């Protein structure tokens, strides 16, 4: 059974020959560049050029030799862009480590930190001294009473998460960009037997939080529901139009389409189930089922952090196939409960290792025990892809990361 076959078995709730593994298959299953450098050394792999493909989160593009050594079964569309020398520019991390960044990212060093500007000269994000990540600084509709949302496409380009994409960005959805997307997807499909994960986005909750700012967006949902229904209708139509172009270009070559919406907090959803059902469930239903209509062979995946147990039945009813990263340290998200109640209807892509407390702080032996316990709970009868709970962050010992992967099928 090759990697793609293994993933297909698992996401169709059948038992594969071994537990499938995702590492760097999408933007929340990766590794920060600092740890990636150490992990290569720990594994005895040769030094290589470091490609920071996700500039905001400082994620490294994981090379094929490491994916092979760790048994990774998934790659993200755009994975092979490290082979395109003209795509990259030189950069240095704060500690002086030379890396490559996507050439279209225009970052400037200032006294306040590293910044990126928007189209109006405003700073849209900053990496302050001593920080590993970039943080959003521009919220286009924070102090704005617009109720038409005619400028939504332009507003999104002033948001770091939308403006600073990952390979094959900056290829867009115009004719030239679609040609690049098709060529990229076709080439990747022909060069690997790993399953291909295509990150589309299609965010509803998160886009609202990005444009209005999270506190204001949640307030607007309660105080101005008519305005927010209009906003979400415009946003859904925007996503549908883009999805049709996107899947028209890459749909024949991918296995999973990735959506994103962090619905949860540590203690439960960000809003009541009733509010989810009013504002978001109908539009998630439209988006996820339209993807399946366009490409019946693909599965829908939602990256959704936090405690979302109260929403699980709604997500399944809305047409979701896969949830990630299964943050089992949150309220009511215990793995045995999730597997028992939803394991026949939902694929759990994650939940393999706690990245908040265990991975950075435990010993390698404690990590192996932790991983084996989680795998034993989640892997029977398929419906499970191993992934740590979100990205491996700076400060995690390389030995701990290696112990985690070694334990999966060890």
GIKA-V589634 format. One record per backbone hydrogen bond with DSSP energy under -1.0 kcal/mol. CO is the residue of the C=O (numbers start at 1). NH is the residue of the N-H. E is the energy in kcal/mol with one decimal. If there is no record, write none. Layout:
BEGIN
co=(CO	CO)
nh=(NH	NH)
e=(E	E)
END
This chain:
BEGIN
co=(2	3	4	5	6	7	9	10	10	20	21	26	29	30	31	32	33	34	35	36	37	38	39	40	41	50	51	51	54	56	58	59	63	64	65	66	67	73	75	76	78	80	81	84	85	87	89	91	93	97	99	100	101	102	108	113	114	115	116	116	118	122	124	124	125	126	127	128	135	139	149	151	152	155	156	159	160	163	166	168	174	175	176	177	178	179	180	181	182	183	184	185	186	188	193	195	196	196	197	198	201	204	205	206	207	208	209	211	213	214	215	216	217	218	219	220	224	225	226	227	228	229	230	231	232	233	234	235	236	237	238	239	240	241	242	243	244	245	246	247	250	255	256	257	258	258	259	261	263	265	266	268	272	273	274	275	276	276	280	281	282	283	284	285	286	287	288	289	290	291	295	299	300	300	301	302	303	305	306	308	309	311	312	313	314	315	316	321	322	323	324	325	326	327	330	334	335	336	337	338	339	342	342	347	348	348	353	354	357	358	363	364	365	366	367	368	369	370	371	372	373	374	375	379	383	385	386	387	388	392	393	397	398	399	400	401	402	403)
nh=(6	7	8	9	10	11	14	13	383	386	73	29	24	392	60	36	37	38	39	40	41	42	43	45	44	100	53	61	59	134	33	54	67	68	69	70	72	195	197	79	81	83	84	87	88	103	101	99	96	93	91	52	89	105	115	110	127	108	124	125	121	118	137	138	116	135	114	131	126	142	152	155	156	158	159	163	164	165	169	171	178	179	180	181	182	183	184	185	186	187	188	189	190	191	4	75	255	256	77	258	260	208	209	210	211	212	213	141	217	218	219	220	221	222	223	224	228	229	230	231	232	233	234	235	236	237	238	239	240	241	242	243	244	245	246	247	248	249	250	251	253	299	198	301	200	201	303	263	270	307	331	265	276	277	278	279	280	281	284	285	286	287	288	289	290	291	292	293	294	295	298	257	321	322	259	324	261	264	308	311	312	315	316	317	318	320	319	347	302	349	304	351	328	330	333	338	339	340	341	342	343	345	346	323	350	385	389	359	361	362	367	368	369	370	371	372	373	374	375	376	377	378	379	382	348	350	22	352	390	32	396	401	402	403	404	405	406	407)
e=(-2.4	-2.4	-2.7	-2.4	-2.1	-2.8	-2.4	-1.6	-1.9	-2.8	-3.3	-1.6	-3.0	-2.5	-2.7	-2.3	-2.1	-1.3	-3.0	-2.2	-1.4	-2.6	-2.1	-2.7	-1.2	-2.6	-1.2	-2.7	-1.8	-1.7	-2.2	-1.3	-2.0	-2.9	-1.9	-2.2	-2.5	-2.3	-2.7	-2.2	-1.7	-1.5	-1.7	-1.8	-1.2	-3.4	-2.6	-3.0	-2.2	-2.6	-2.2	-2.9	-2.9	-1.6	-2.9	-1.9	-2.8	-2.8	-2.9	-1.1	-1.2	-3.0	-2.5	-1.1	-1.7	-2.4	-2.0	-2.4	-1.8	-2.2	-1.2	-2.7	-2.6	-1.8	-1.6	-2.8	-2.5	-1.1	-3.1	-2.0	-2.8	-1.7	-1.7	-2.5	-2.5	-2.3	-2.8	-2.6	-2.6	-2.3	-2.3	-2.5	-1.7	-1.1	-2.4	-2.6	-2.5	-1.7	-2.4	-3.4	-2.0	-2.1	-2.1	-2.4	-2.5	-2.4	-1.1	-2.8	-2.9	-2.3	-1.7	-2.7	-2.2	-1.2	-3.0	-2.7	-2.1	-2.5	-1.8	-2.3	-2.7	-2.2	-2.4	-2.5	-2.5	-2.3	-2.1	-2.5	-2.7	-2.2	-1.9	-3.0	-2.2	-1.4	-2.9	-3.2	-1.3	-1.2	-2.3	-2.0	-2.2	-1.8	-2.9	-2.4	-2.1	-2.6	-2.4	-1.1	-3.0	-3.2	-2.4	-3.2	-2.2	-2.5	-1.7	-2.6	-1.9	-2.8	-3.0	-2.5	-1.5	-2.4	-2.9	-1.8	-1.7	-1.9	-1.4	-1.9	-2.4	-2.3	-1.8	-2.5	-1.1	-1.9	-3.5	-2.2	-2.5	-1.7	-1.1	-1.9	-1.3	-2.4	-2.2	-2.4	-1.9	-2.2	-1.3	-2.6	-2.4	-2.6	-4.3	-1.4	-1.8	-1.7	-1.9	-2.2	-2.8	-2.3	-2.6	-2.5	-1.5	-1.4	-2.6	-2.6	-1.1	-2.0	-2.7	-2.5	-1.1	-2.9	-2.3	-2.3	-2.0	-2.3	-2.8	-2.4	-2.1	-1.9	-2.9	-2.3	-1.3	-2.2	-2.6	-1.7	-2.6	-1.3	-2.8	-2.4	-1.6	-2.8	-1.8	-1.7	-2.4	-2.1	-2.0	-1.7	-2.5	-1.5)
END
